């Protein structure tokens, strides 16, 4: 049975800034606090969290949508990749980021929901809030 989660958060930056940061190795590493390798090209492989997460960029619609095949080293042997869809929507003076993670191995949805919140949403909020503050200070 397919398991899926959906998480949304508002960030005080443009969709372009969020989208570009997600697909940039240095920025992705900075906002998660862990090593990532990613490039903004369909078909390109990526890794995050020191290789714990791996996958392939499938669809890249600049500043609007990213679709990836996605898995972690915790996936059972032979399990298919999950699907990650990231949506970027203008929201007032910022951007609403929505993560839709489907085809998660059965029983693991709570673990990955917690992971998205703790290891992506929370540190991204801090990273982009600091970026906004430092941009104002200059």
N, C-alpha and C positions, 0 to 999 in steps of 0.2 A: 504494500500500500504506500502511495506517495505521501511524503510528509513535506510541508512547506511552512515557511514563516514570512511575515511581512513586518518591517520596522521602518518608521519614518522619523526624521528629525529635521529641524530648521537650523540653518547656518547663516551667519551674518556676512556672507560673501556671495559673489556672483556664481551662476552655474558654470561659467567658463573656468573660474578659479578652482572650484571643486572638481570638475571633470578633469582639468589638466593635472591637478595634484594627484588624483587617483591613478592616473596613467604615467606618472613620472617616478622613477625609482627613488630618487633622493627625497622628494616631497612625501611619497607614500611611506618611506622609512621614517621620516621625521614625524608624521602625524600618528603613526602607530607605535613608534619607539622601538621598532624591530626591523631588521634588514629585509628589503624587498627588491625584486628585479622585475620591472615591467616596462613595456614600451607601447606607445599609442598606434598600434598596427593590428588590424584584423589578422587572425591566424598566428599571432605571436604568442609564445608561451610566457607564463609569468610565474613568479613565486613570491611568497610573503611569509613573514614571521619565521625567518631563517630556514625556509624550506618546508615548514609545517603545512603551508597552503601552497598548492600548485594548480595550474590550469592553463587555459588557452582563451585569448580574446576571440570571440565569435562575431559579434556585431558591435561596431563603434559608430554611434550617431553623435557627432560633436555637440557637446554641451546639453545633450538631451537624454542619452541612453547608452549604457554599456551592458552587453550580455557576454557572460563567460561560462565555459565549462570549468568546474571548480571542485576540488577535493582536498582532504587533509590526509595526513599520514595515519589518522585514526580510522579511516574508511576500511571496512572489511576487504580482504583480498578478493579480487574479482568483482567488487561492487562497481557499478557504473558511476561516472562523474555526476555530481549534482549540477544544477543550473542556477547561476546567479544573474539577476537582472537588477541594475542600478538605474534609477530614474532621477533626473534633475529637473525640477520645476521652479520657475520664478515664484517667490512668495514674499509679498511686501518689499522690504529692502534687502532681501536675502534669497536663499534657495532652500526648497524642501527636497531633501534627499530621501528616496525610498529604496530600501533593499528588499527584494523579493527572492528568497532562497528556496528553491524547490528540488524535488527528487533527493531529499536528504535521507540517509539510511534510517530505516524504521527505528523509532525510539530515541533518536538523537536530536530531535527538533529543539527541545528545551536547552540542551547543551550548546547548540549553535546559536540559538536566540540570545542566550546569556553572553556568549563569546562576541557576537556582533555588538551588543550594547557595551560590554566592558572593554573590549580590545579595539573597537573601531569608533563607535558613536561618541563615547565619553572622551577619549583622547583627541578625537577630531574637533570636538567642541572647544576644548582647551587650546588646541593648536590654532584654529581659525579665529578664536576670540583674541588670542595674543597677536596674531597677524594683523587683525583689524586695529587693535590698540597701538601697535608699533607703527602702523601706517599713518595713524592720526598724529602721533607724537612728532614725526619727522617734519 
